Amino acid sequence: MIKEPRRHQAELLVIGSGLAGMAASLFALARGVSVAQVGNSGVIAFTTGYLDLLGHDERGFVDDPWQALIRLREDEPRHPLANVTENDIRAAFTSFTQSLTEMGLGYTAPGAHNVLALTPAGTLKPTLSLPLTMQPAIAAMAAGLDTLIVDFTGLNGFSAREVVANLSQRWPGLRAARIGFPDMDSGAEVYAEVLARALEVPATRQLLAERIGPLLGSAQALGLPAILGVHRPDHVHRELQSLLGVPVFEIPTMPPAVPGVRLRELFETRLPQCGVALEPQHRVKRLELHTQGVTAHLEDAYGEVTIEAAAAVLATGRFTSGGLRADPNAIRETLVNLAVSQPEGRAHWYRPDYFDPRGHAINRSGVMVDEQWRPLDATGKPAHPRLFAAGSLLAHQDWIRQRCGAGVAIATAYKAVDAATQAARSG
Protein backbone atom coordinates (compact mmCIF):
# COMPACT_ATOMS: atom_id res chain seq x y z
CA MET A 1 0.00 0.00 0.00
CA ILE A 2 1.27 3.44 -0.97
CA LYS A 3 0.86 5.86 1.90
CA GLU A 4 0.17 9.47 1.05
CA PRO A 5 -0.03 12.41 3.46
CA ARG A 6 -3.39 14.17 3.68
CA ARG A 7 -4.36 17.57 4.99
CA HIS A 8 -7.67 18.87 6.35
CA GLN A 9 -8.60 22.45 7.10
CA ALA A 10 -11.50 23.52 9.28
CA GLU A 11 -12.65 26.31 11.51
CA LEU A 12 -12.87 23.97 14.50
CA LEU A 13 -10.94 20.87 15.47
CA VAL A 14 -12.62 18.58 18.00
CA ILE A 15 -10.17 16.24 19.74
CA GLY A 16 -12.02 13.33 21.28
CA SER A 17 -14.83 11.07 20.10
CA GLY A 18 -16.70 10.40 23.31
CA LEU A 19 -19.99 12.01 24.21
CA ALA A 20 -18.47 15.48 24.71
CA GLY A 21 -16.57 15.34 21.44
CA MET A 22 -19.55 14.15 19.44
CA ALA A 23 -21.79 16.75 21.06
CA ALA A 24 -19.23 19.43 20.23
CA SER A 25 -19.28 18.46 16.55
CA LEU A 26 -23.08 18.50 16.46
CA PHE A 27 -23.22 21.91 18.14
CA ALA A 28 -20.62 23.27 15.72
CA LEU A 29 -22.55 21.95 12.72
CA ALA A 30 -25.70 23.62 14.05
CA ARG A 31 -23.80 26.92 14.06
CA GLY A 32 -22.57 26.47 10.50
CA VAL A 33 -18.98 25.88 11.60
CA SER A 34 -16.74 23.62 9.53
CA VAL A 35 -15.46 20.78 11.71
CA ALA A 36 -12.68 18.21 11.76
CA GLN A 37 -12.73 15.58 14.48
CA VAL A 38 -10.29 12.95 15.64
CA GLY A 39 -10.34 10.55 18.55
CA ASN A 40 -10.82 7.02 19.79
CA SER A 41 -14.51 6.51 20.52
CA GLY A 42 -14.26 3.06 22.08
CA VAL A 43 -15.29 4.23 25.56
CA ILE A 44 -18.69 5.43 24.33
CA ALA A 45 -19.68 1.76 23.97
CA PHE A 46 -19.69 1.54 27.77
CA THR A 47 -22.66 3.88 28.15
CA THR A 48 -26.15 2.65 28.98
CA GLY A 49 -27.59 5.14 26.49
CA TYR A 50 -29.13 7.21 29.29
CA LEU A 51 -28.35 10.94 29.35
CA ASP A 52 -27.98 11.99 32.99
CA LEU A 53 -27.93 15.67 33.89
CA LEU A 54 -27.58 15.46 37.67
CA GLY A 55 -28.90 12.37 39.38
CA HIS A 56 -27.32 12.39 42.83
CA ASP A 57 -26.20 14.96 45.38
CA GLU A 58 -25.50 15.09 49.11
CA ARG A 59 -29.21 14.50 49.80
CA GLY A 60 -29.36 11.32 47.73
CA PHE A 61 -31.19 10.65 44.47
CA VAL A 62 -32.30 13.81 42.67
CA ASP A 63 -35.87 14.13 41.41
CA ASP A 64 -35.66 17.73 40.15
CA PRO A 65 -32.22 18.28 38.57
CA TRP A 66 -32.92 21.95 37.92
CA GLN A 67 -33.43 22.66 41.62
CA ALA A 68 -30.42 20.49 42.40
CA LEU A 69 -28.34 22.64 40.06
CA ILE A 70 -29.24 25.71 42.12
CA ARG A 71 -27.88 23.95 45.20
CA LEU A 72 -24.83 22.80 43.25
CA ARG A 73 -23.98 26.37 42.31
CA GLU A 74 -24.05 27.30 45.99
CA ASP A 75 -22.23 24.24 47.34
CA GLU A 76 -19.73 23.59 44.52
CA PRO A 77 -19.17 26.84 42.61
CA ARG A 78 -16.19 25.37 40.70
CA HIS A 79 -18.20 22.42 39.37
CA PRO A 80 -18.45 22.67 35.54
CA LEU A 81 -22.26 22.53 35.64
CA ALA A 82 -22.30 25.37 38.16
CA ASN A 83 -20.83 27.61 35.49
CA VAL A 84 -23.46 26.98 32.83
CA THR A 85 -26.82 28.73 33.07
CA GLU A 86 -30.02 26.74 33.23
CA ASN A 87 -31.12 28.20 29.90
CA ASP A 88 -27.91 27.05 28.24
CA ILE A 89 -28.17 23.56 29.74
CA ARG A 90 -31.76 23.24 28.54
CA ALA A 91 -30.78 24.48 25.09
CA ALA A 92 -27.84 22.07 24.95
CA PHE A 93 -29.89 19.00 25.95
CA THR A 94 -32.72 19.94 23.61
CA SER A 95 -30.39 20.48 20.66
CA PHE A 96 -28.47 17.27 21.33
CA THR A 97 -31.50 15.00 21.75
CA GLN A 98 -33.22 16.52 18.73
CA SER A 99 -30.09 15.95 16.64
CA LEU A 100 -29.93 12.30 17.70
CA THR A 101 -33.61 11.82 16.88
CA GLU A 102 -33.26 13.48 13.48
CA MET A 103 -30.29 11.21 12.70
CA GLY A 104 -32.39 8.13 13.43
CA LEU A 105 -31.83 7.37 17.11
CA GLY A 106 -34.90 8.58 18.98
CA TYR A 107 -34.53 10.15 22.42
CA THR A 108 -37.04 11.60 24.84
CA ALA A 109 -37.09 15.36 25.27
CA PRO A 110 -35.55 16.57 28.55
CA GLY A 111 -38.28 17.40 31.05
CA ALA A 112 -38.75 19.12 34.40
CA HIS A 113 -37.85 16.02 36.41
CA ASN A 114 -35.61 13.00 36.25
CA VAL A 115 -37.20 9.66 35.48
CA LEU A 116 -36.23 6.42 37.22
CA ALA A 117 -34.77 4.17 34.55
CA LEU A 118 -33.88 0.49 34.80
CA THR A 119 -30.28 -0.66 35.17
CA PRO A 120 -28.90 -4.04 34.01
CA ALA A 121 -29.27 -5.36 37.57
CA GLY A 122 -32.90 -4.33 37.89
CA THR A 123 -32.20 -1.37 40.13
CA LEU A 124 -33.28 2.17 39.31
CA LYS A 125 -31.30 5.27 38.46
CA PRO A 126 -32.44 8.85 37.85
CA THR A 127 -31.81 10.20 34.37
CA LEU A 128 -33.09 13.12 32.31
CA SER A 129 -33.40 11.63 28.83
CA LEU A 130 -33.41 8.10 27.50
CA PRO A 131 -33.79 6.25 24.18
CA LEU A 132 -37.34 5.87 22.91
CA THR A 133 -36.82 2.10 22.90
CA MET A 134 -36.49 2.24 26.71
CA GLN A 135 -39.23 4.76 27.44
CA PRO A 136 -42.17 2.29 27.68
CA ALA A 137 -40.64 0.85 30.85
CA ILE A 138 -41.36 4.11 32.67
CA ALA A 139 -45.10 3.98 31.91
CA ALA A 140 -45.35 0.22 32.50
CA MET A 141 -43.72 0.51 35.93
CA ALA A 142 -45.81 3.54 36.90
CA ALA A 143 -49.01 1.66 35.98
CA GLY A 144 -47.86 -1.58 37.60
CA LEU A 145 -48.58 -3.53 34.43
CA ASP A 146 -48.20 -7.28 34.39
CA THR A 147 -44.91 -7.52 32.56
CA LEU A 148 -42.76 -10.33 31.21
CA ILE A 149 -38.96 -9.90 31.26
CA VAL A 150 -37.17 -12.19 28.81
CA ASP A 151 -33.50 -13.10 28.57
CA PHE A 152 -31.67 -15.55 26.31
CA THR A 153 -29.73 -18.75 26.76
CA GLY A 154 -26.00 -18.02 26.61
CA LEU A 155 -26.31 -14.24 27.02
CA ASN A 156 -24.14 -12.90 29.82
CA GLY A 157 -24.53 -9.47 31.39
CA PHE A 158 -28.31 -9.63 31.73
CA SER A 159 -30.61 -11.79 33.85
CA ALA A 160 -34.38 -11.53 33.70
CA ARG A 161 -34.63 -13.30 37.07
CA GLU A 162 -32.30 -10.76 38.66
CA VAL A 163 -34.35 -7.87 37.27
CA VAL A 164 -37.56 -9.40 38.64
CA ALA A 165 -36.01 -10.19 42.02
CA ASN A 166 -34.71 -6.67 42.54
CA LEU A 167 -37.86 -4.93 41.35
CA SER A 168 -40.54 -7.27 42.68
CA GLN A 169 -41.49 -5.15 45.70
CA ARG A 170 -41.84 -1.98 43.66
CA TRP A 171 -43.31 -3.72 40.61
CA PRO A 172 -45.23 -6.85 41.73
CA GLY A 173 -46.50 -7.71 38.26
CA LEU A 174 -43.13 -8.85 36.93
CA ARG A 175 -42.16 -12.37 35.91
CA ALA A 176 -39.16 -13.80 34.09
CA ALA A 177 -38.56 -16.22 31.24
CA ARG A 178 -35.51 -17.50 29.40
CA ILE A 179 -35.60 -18.67 25.79
CA GLY A 180 -33.19 -19.55 23.04
CA PHE A 181 -32.59 -16.86 20.44
CA PRO A 182 -33.57 -17.92 16.90
CA ASP A 183 -30.72 -19.80 15.19
CA MET A 184 -28.48 -19.19 18.22
CA ASP A 185 -30.00 -21.60 20.71
CA SER A 186 -27.29 -24.27 20.94
CA GLY A 187 -26.43 -23.22 24.48
CA ALA A 188 -23.16 -21.58 23.44
CA GLU A 189 -22.36 -18.06 24.59
CA VAL A 190 -24.04 -15.31 22.60
CA TYR A 191 -23.41 -11.58 22.56
CA ALA A 192 -25.85 -8.68 22.74
CA GLU A 193 -24.38 -6.91 19.72
CA VAL A 194 -24.70 -10.04 17.59
CA LEU A 195 -28.33 -10.47 18.63
CA ALA A 196 -29.01 -6.81 17.87
CA ARG A 197 -27.62 -7.07 14.37
CA ALA A 198 -29.61 -10.27 13.79
CA LEU A 199 -32.85 -8.47 14.72
CA GLU A 200 -32.28 -6.00 11.91
CA VAL A 201 -33.44 -8.85 9.63
CA PRO A 202 -37.28 -8.98 9.43
CA ALA A 203 -37.35 -12.77 9.37
CA THR A 204 -35.46 -12.93 12.67
CA ARG A 205 -37.93 -10.54 14.27
CA GLN A 206 -40.76 -12.76 13.13
CA LEU A 207 -39.10 -15.88 14.57
CA LEU A 208 -38.43 -14.12 17.88
CA ALA A 209 -42.04 -12.95 18.12
CA GLU A 210 -43.20 -16.51 17.50
CA ARG A 211 -41.10 -17.73 20.42
CA ILE A 212 -42.13 -14.99 22.83
CA GLY A 213 -45.83 -14.79 21.93
CA PRO A 214 -46.94 -18.02 23.67
CA LEU A 215 -45.12 -16.94 26.85
CA LEU A 216 -46.90 -13.61 27.22
CA GLY A 217 -50.10 -14.97 28.73
CA SER A 218 -51.66 -12.09 30.69
CA ALA A 219 -48.61 -9.86 30.30
CA GLN A 220 -49.43 -6.31 29.24
CA ALA A 221 -45.82 -5.36 28.44
CA LEU A 222 -42.54 -7.01 27.54
CA GLY A 223 -39.01 -6.18 28.66
CA LEU A 224 -35.95 -7.34 26.72
CA PRO A 225 -32.23 -6.74 27.02
CA ALA A 226 -31.09 -3.90 24.76
CA ILE A 227 -30.83 -5.84 21.49
CA LEU A 228 -33.37 -4.14 19.21
CA GLY A 229 -30.95 -3.46 16.40
CA VAL A 230 -27.85 -1.32 16.10
CA HIS A 231 -29.12 0.68 13.16
CA ARG A 232 -32.74 1.89 13.00
CA PRO A 233 -33.61 0.60 16.51
CA ASP A 234 -36.81 2.65 16.57
CA HIS A 235 -37.99 0.80 13.45
CA VAL A 236 -37.09 -2.59 14.93
CA HIS A 237 -38.86 -1.57 18.14
CA ARG A 238 -42.09 -0.61 16.33
CA GLU A 239 -42.04 -3.80 14.26
CA LEU A 240 -41.63 -6.06 17.28
CA GLN A 241 -44.39 -4.26 19.18
CA SER A 242 -46.69 -4.73 16.20
CA LEU A 243 -45.86 -8.44 16.00
CA LEU A 244 -46.44 -9.02 19.73
CA GLY A 245 -49.33 -6.62 20.34
CA VAL A 246 -47.95 -5.24 23.63
CA PRO A 247 -45.59 -2.39 24.55
CA VAL A 248 -41.96 -3.53 24.38
CA PHE A 249 -39.05 -1.89 26.16
CA GLU A 250 -35.31 -2.42 26.36
CA ILE A 251 -33.18 -2.68 29.49
CA PRO A 252 -29.45 -1.95 29.21
CA THR A 253 -27.06 -4.88 29.58
CA MET A 254 -23.69 -4.76 31.28
CA PRO A 255 -21.17 -2.82 29.16
CA PRO A 256 -19.92 -2.80 26.53
CA ALA A 257 -23.53 -2.56 25.49
CA VAL A 258 -25.62 -2.08 22.36
CA PRO A 259 -26.91 1.45 23.27
CA GLY A 260 -23.33 2.71 23.30
CA VAL A 261 -22.48 0.89 20.08
CA ARG A 262 -25.52 2.56 18.49
CA LEU A 263 -24.25 5.99 19.46
CA ARG A 264 -20.75 5.26 18.22
CA GLU A 265 -21.86 3.90 14.86
CA LEU A 266 -24.45 6.65 14.42
CA PHE A 267 -21.82 9.33 14.91
CA GLU A 268 -19.24 7.61 12.74
CA THR A 269 -21.77 7.16 9.93
CA ARG A 270 -23.73 10.39 10.02
CA LEU A 271 -21.17 13.02 11.00
CA PRO A 272 -19.15 12.59 7.78
CA GLN A 273 -22.42 12.79 5.82
CA CYS A 274 -23.02 16.14 7.54
CA GLY A 275 -19.63 17.43 6.46
CA VAL A 276 -17.36 16.59 9.40
CA ALA A 277 -13.84 15.52 8.43
CA LEU A 278 -13.83 12.58 10.83
CA GLU A 279 -10.79 10.48 11.71
CA PRO A 280 -12.30 7.89 14.07
CA GLN A 281 -10.37 5.39 16.17
CA HIS A 282 -7.17 7.43 16.01
CA ARG A 283 -5.37 9.69 18.44
CA VAL A 284 -3.60 12.97 17.87
CA LYS A 285 0.11 12.33 18.25
CA ARG A 286 1.15 15.96 18.43
CA LEU A 287 -0.75 19.24 18.71
CA GLU A 288 0.91 22.50 17.72
CA LEU A 289 -0.50 25.71 19.15
CA HIS A 290 0.26 28.86 17.20
CA THR A 291 -1.03 32.38 16.75
CA GLN A 292 -3.62 31.62 14.10
CA GLY A 293 -4.89 28.41 15.60
CA VAL A 294 -3.80 24.78 15.97
CA THR A 295 -2.25 22.03 13.88
CA ALA A 296 -2.82 18.38 14.77
CA HIS A 297 -0.64 15.53 13.55
CA LEU A 298 -1.71 11.89 13.42
CA GLU A 299 -1.33 8.82 11.25
CA ASP A 300 -3.78 6.22 9.99
CA ALA A 301 -3.48 3.20 7.71
CA TYR A 302 -3.25 5.44 4.64
CA GLY A 303 -0.48 7.71 5.90
CA GLU A 304 0.13 10.91 7.78
CA VAL A 305 -2.78 13.26 8.44
CA THR A 306 -2.44 16.95 9.25
CA ILE A 307 -5.40 18.98 10.45
CA GLU A 308 -5.25 22.77 10.58
CA ALA A 309 -7.96 24.67 12.42
CA ALA A 310 -8.59 28.14 13.74
CA ALA A 311 -9.57 26.76 17.17
CA ALA A 312 -9.78 23.45 18.99
CA VAL A 313 -11.97 21.85 21.63
CA LEU A 314 -10.15 19.30 23.76
CA ALA A 315 -12.58 16.55 24.81
CA THR A 316 -10.21 13.66 25.44
CA GLY A 317 -11.89 12.36 28.59
CA ARG A 318 -10.28 11.06 31.74
CA PHE A 319 -8.22 7.99 32.59
CA THR A 320 -10.09 5.32 30.62
CA SER A 321 -10.12 7.47 27.48
CA GLY A 322 -6.50 8.52 27.88
CA GLY A 323 -7.03 12.25 28.41
CA LEU A 324 -5.50 11.96 31.87
CA ARG A 325 -2.78 9.63 33.03
CA ALA A 326 -1.88 8.70 36.58
CA ASP A 327 1.90 8.44 36.92
CA PRO A 328 3.51 7.15 40.15
CA ASN A 329 3.57 10.58 41.76
CA ALA A 330 1.18 12.80 39.80
CA ILE A 331 -1.70 13.03 37.35
CA ARG A 332 -0.98 14.63 34.00
CA GLU A 333 -2.85 15.68 30.89
CA THR A 334 -1.50 13.58 28.03
CA LEU A 335 -1.66 15.70 24.85
CA VAL A 336 -0.61 19.27 25.65
CA ASN A 337 0.73 18.73 29.19
CA LEU A 338 -1.81 21.15 30.63
CA ALA A 339 -1.90 21.88 34.34
CA VAL A 340 -4.09 19.41 36.25
CA SER A 341 -5.97 20.13 39.46
CA GLN A 342 -5.18 17.18 41.74
CA PRO A 343 -4.63 16.17 45.36
CA GLU A 344 -1.31 16.94 47.01
CA GLY A 345 0.37 13.60 46.62
CA ARG A 346 -0.72 10.07 45.84
CA ALA A 347 -1.53 9.35 49.48
CA HIS A 348 -4.54 11.69 49.17
CA TRP A 349 -6.01 10.22 45.99
CA TYR A 350 -8.34 7.81 47.80
CA ARG A 351 -10.20 7.69 51.10
CA PRO A 352 -9.64 4.62 53.31
CA ASP A 353 -13.19 3.36 52.67
CA TYR A 354 -13.69 2.55 48.99
CA PHE A 355 -17.46 3.08 49.36
CA ASP A 356 -17.13 6.40 51.20
CA PRO A 357 -20.21 8.40 50.10
CA ARG A 358 -18.07 11.52 49.75
CA GLY A 359 -16.16 9.92 46.89
CA HIS A 360 -12.42 10.04 46.27
CA ALA A 361 -10.33 13.12 45.55
CA ILE A 362 -8.75 11.62 42.43
CA ASN A 363 -12.17 11.56 40.77
CA ARG A 364 -12.29 15.35 40.87
CA SER A 365 -8.91 15.74 39.18
CA GLY A 366 -8.84 17.37 35.79
CA VAL A 367 -8.07 20.39 33.66
CA MET A 368 -9.07 23.81 34.97
CA VAL A 369 -10.70 26.36 32.65
CA ASP A 370 -11.58 30.04 32.73
CA GLU A 371 -15.00 31.55 32.07
CA GLN A 372 -14.41 31.09 28.32
CA TRP A 373 -13.67 27.37 28.79
CA ARG A 374 -9.99 27.84 27.96
CA PRO A 375 -7.65 25.48 29.85
CA LEU A 376 -5.42 27.21 32.38
CA ASP A 377 -1.68 26.79 32.75
CA ALA A 378 0.22 26.45 36.01
CA THR A 379 0.09 30.23 36.54
CA GLY A 380 -3.70 30.36 36.25
CA LYS A 381 -3.68 32.00 32.80
CA PRO A 382 -5.19 30.56 29.59
CA ALA A 383 -2.75 28.08 28.07
CA HIS A 384 -3.68 29.32 24.58
CA PRO A 385 -6.35 31.75 23.35
CA ARG A 386 -7.70 29.28 20.75
CA LEU A 387 -7.71 26.11 22.83
CA PHE A 388 -10.87 25.12 24.74
CA ALA A 389 -11.89 22.10 26.83
CA ALA A 390 -15.07 20.19 27.60
CA GLY A 391 -16.40 16.99 29.11
CA SER A 392 -15.09 14.71 31.83
CA LEU A 393 -11.55 16.05 31.33
CA LEU A 394 -12.62 19.06 33.38
CA ALA A 395 -11.76 19.35 37.08
CA HIS A 396 -13.98 19.72 40.15
CA GLN A 397 -16.65 17.16 39.25
CA ASP A 398 -17.21 13.53 40.14
CA TRP A 399 -19.46 12.42 37.31
CA ILE A 400 -19.74 8.83 38.49
CA ARG A 401 -20.92 9.63 42.00
CA GLN A 402 -23.04 12.61 40.94
CA ARG A 403 -24.62 10.86 37.94
CA CYS A 404 -23.81 13.85 35.76
CA GLY A 405 -21.55 12.45 33.05
CA ALA A 406 -23.75 13.29 30.07
CA GLY A 407 -24.72 16.59 31.66
CA VAL A 408 -21.10 17.69 31.97
CA ALA A 409 -20.30 16.44 28.46
CA ILE A 410 -23.25 18.08 26.70
CA ALA A 411 -23.43 21.35 28.63
CA THR A 412 -19.71 22.12 28.57
CA ALA A 413 -19.39 21.12 24.90
CA TYR A 414 -22.17 23.59 24.13
CA LYS A 415 -20.36 26.40 25.91
CA ALA A 416 -16.90 25.48 24.63
CA VAL A 417 -18.13 25.45 21.04
CA ASP A 418 -19.74 28.87 21.54
CA ALA A 419 -16.45 30.31 22.76
CA ALA A 420 -14.34 28.45 20.19
CA THR A 421 -16.57 29.69 17.35
CA GLN A 422 -16.07 33.28 18.44
CA ALA A 423 -12.31 32.76 18.63
CA ALA A 424 -12.16 30.99 15.25
CA ARG A 425 -14.03 33.79 13.54
CA SER A 426 -12.31 36.66 15.31
CA GLY A 427 -9.64 36.91 12.61
Stockholm file with secondary structure:
# STOCKHOLM 1.0

chainA/1-427         MIKEPRRHQAELLVIGSGLAGMAASLFALARGVSVAQVGNSGVIAFTTGYLDLLGHDERGFVDDPWQALIRLREDEPRHPLANVTENDIRAAFTSFTQSLTEMGLGYTAPGAHNVLALTPAGTLKPTLSLPLTMQPAIAAMAAGLDTLIVDFTGLNGFSAREVVANLSQRWPGLRAARIGFPDMDSGAEVYAEVLARALEVPATRQLLAERIGPLLGSAQALGLPAILGVHRPDHVHRELQSLLGVPVFEIPTMPPAVPGVRLRELFETRLPQCGVALEPQHRVKRLELHTQGVTAHLEDAYGEVTIEAAAAVLATGRFTSGGLRADPNAIRETLVNLAVSQPEGRAHWYRPDYFDPRGHAINRSGVMVDEQWRPLDATGKPAHPRLFAAGSLLAHQDWIRQRCGAGVAIATAYKAVDAATQAARSG
#=GR chainA/1-427 SS CCCCCEEEEEEEEEECCSHHHHHHHHHHHHTTCCEEEEECCGGGGGCCSCBCSCCEETTEECSCHHHHHHHHHHHCTTSGGGGSCHHHHHHHHHHHHHHHHHTTCCBCCCCSSCEEEECTTSCEEEESBCBTTTTHHHHHHHHTCCEEEEEETTBCSCCHHHHHHHHTTTCTTEEEEEECBTTBCSSSCBCHHHHHHHTTSHHHHHHHHHHHHHHHTTCSEEEEESCSCSSSHHHHHHHHHHHHSSCEEEECCSSSCHHHHHHHHHHHHHHHHTTCEEEETCCCSEEEEETTEEEEEEEETTEEEEEEEEEEEECCCSTTTTSEEECSSCEEESSSCCCEECCSSGGGSSCSSTTCTTCCGGGGCEECBCTTCCBBCTTSSBSCTTEEECGGGBSSCCHHHHTCHHHHHHHHHHHHHHHHHHHHTCC
#=GC SS_cons         CCCCCEEEEEEEEEECCSHHHHHHHHHHHHTTCCEEEEECCGGGGGCCSCBCSCCEETTEECSCHHHHHHHHHHHCTTSGGGGSCHHHHHHHHHHHHHHHHHTTCCBCCCCSSCEEEECTTSCEEEESBCBTTTTHHHHHHHHTCCEEEEEETTBCSCCHHHHHHHHTTTCTTEEEEEECBTTBCSSSCBCHHHHHHHTTSHHHHHHHHHHHHHHHTTCSEEEEESCSCSSSHHHHHHHHHHHHSSCEEEECCSSSCHHHHHHHHHHHHHHHHTTCEEEETCCCSEEEEETTEEEEEEEETTEEEEEEEEEEEECCCSTTTTSEEECSSCEEESSSCCCEECCSSGGGSSCSSTTCTTCCGGGGCEECBCTTCCBBCTTSSBSCTTEEECGGGBSSCCHHHHTCHHHHHHHHHHHHHHHHHHHHTCC
//
